[in-house]
Amino acid sequence: MKELQAKIRAYSAVDPETGCWVWQRALVTNGYGSCAWAGKHGMAHRLSYQAFKGEIPAGMHTDHLCRNRACCNPDHLEVVTPRENYLRGQSPIGRGSETHCSKGHPWVESNIIPRKGGAKKCRRCRNEREYAAMASTRTKVRKRRYRPLPGEGLTCEAS
């Protein structure tokens, strides 16, 4: 395990602001560190937890308390059930305690469009998107309306 601990420290850079050990090697598409050890391939944060804290029970997840998926600091990891990990995460169910949408509009009853599965959509964001789309269409129509058709232009006839 000492070799694995040394490998994790060598391949991580410490962020002085957060204390995260940010994985500097391969990252998978969703942002988690990827690592090979003893002929096996795994997630860097899980290997880090195993090297520094101990085994992860079968069926359990490691949750990043810092919310940084590339972090391998074992002090930022906690073993939790899949349900707990899901509720803490970025899923619509896990975001139930948010007070504002991603654009900063408040989650108040008049601003919520309910979606399937308990998710919600911001009414103001939708309205802003639709208004921008209509304004863009109006601009295109205006430009076409005043453009003369081919062969039709202003002509001056001498009298």
Backbone hydrogen bonds, N-H to C=O, Kabsch-Sander energy under -0.5 kcal/mol:
donor,donor_aa,acceptor,acceptor_aa,energy
5,Q,1,M,-2.7
6,A,2,K,-2.3
7,K,3,E,-2.3
8,I,4,L,-2.5
9,R,5,Q,-2.3
10,A,6,A,-2.5
11,Y,7,K,-2.1
12,S,9,R,-0.9
13,A,22,V,-2.4
15,D,20,C,-2.9
19,G,15,D,-3.0
22,V,13,A,-2.8
22,V,20,C,-1.0
23,W,70,A,-2.8
24,Q,11,Y,-3.1
28,V,32,Y,-2.8
31,G,28,V,-2.5
33,G,69,R,-0.7
34,S,26,A,-2.9
35,C,42,G,-3.0
37,W,40,K,-3.2
40,K,37,W,-1.8
42,G,35,C,-3.5
44,A,33,G,-2.2
47,L,43,M,-2.2
48,S,44,A,-2.4
49,Y,45,H,-2.1
50,Q,46,R,-2.3
51,A,47,L,-2.4
52,F,48,S,-2.3
53,K,49,Y,-2.9
54,G,49,Y,-1.6
60,M,57,P,-1.8
61,H,80,V,-3.0
63,D,61,H,-0.6
63,D,78,E,-3.6
65,L,63,D,-0.9
65,L,76,H,-3.2
66,C,76,H,-0.6
67,R,64,H,-1.0
69,R,67,R,-0.7
71,C,68,N,-1.7
72,C,21,W,-2.4
76,H,73,N,-2.0
77,L,74,P,-1.0
78,E,63,D,-1.7
80,V,61,H,-2.7
80,V,78,E,-0.5
85,N,81,T,-2.4
86,Y,82,P,-2.4
87,L,83,R,-2.7
88,R,84,E,-1.9
89,G,85,N,-1.0
91,S,86,Y,-0.6
95,R,91,S,-1.8
96,G,93,I,-1.4
98,E,95,R,-2.1
101,C,105,H,-2.8
104,G,101,C,-1.6
107,W,99,T,-3.0
108,V,106,P,-1.5
111,N,108,V,-2.1
112,I,109,E,-1.1
113,I,121,K,-2.7
115,R,119,A,-2.7
118,G,115,R,-1.0
119,A,116,K,-1.1
121,K,113,I,-2.0
123,R,111,N,-2.8
123,R,121,K,-0.5
126,R,122,C,-2.0
127,N,123,R,-2.6
128,E,124,R,-2.6
129,R,125,C,-2.3
130,E,126,R,-2.5
131,Y,127,N,-2.7
132,A,128,E,-2.4
133,A,129,R,-2.1
134,M,130,E,-2.5
135,A,131,Y,-2.7
136,S,132,A,-2.1
137,T,133,A,-2.0
138,R,134,M,-2.7
139,T,135,A,-2.1
140,K,136,S,-1.8
141,V,137,T,-2.4
142,R,138,R,-2.7
143,K,139,T,-2.1
144,R,140,K,-1.8
145,R,141,V,-2.5
146,Y,142,R,-1.5
147,R,143,K,-0.5
147,R,144,R,-0.8
152,E,149,L,-2.4
153,G,151,G,-0.7
157,E,155,T,-0.6
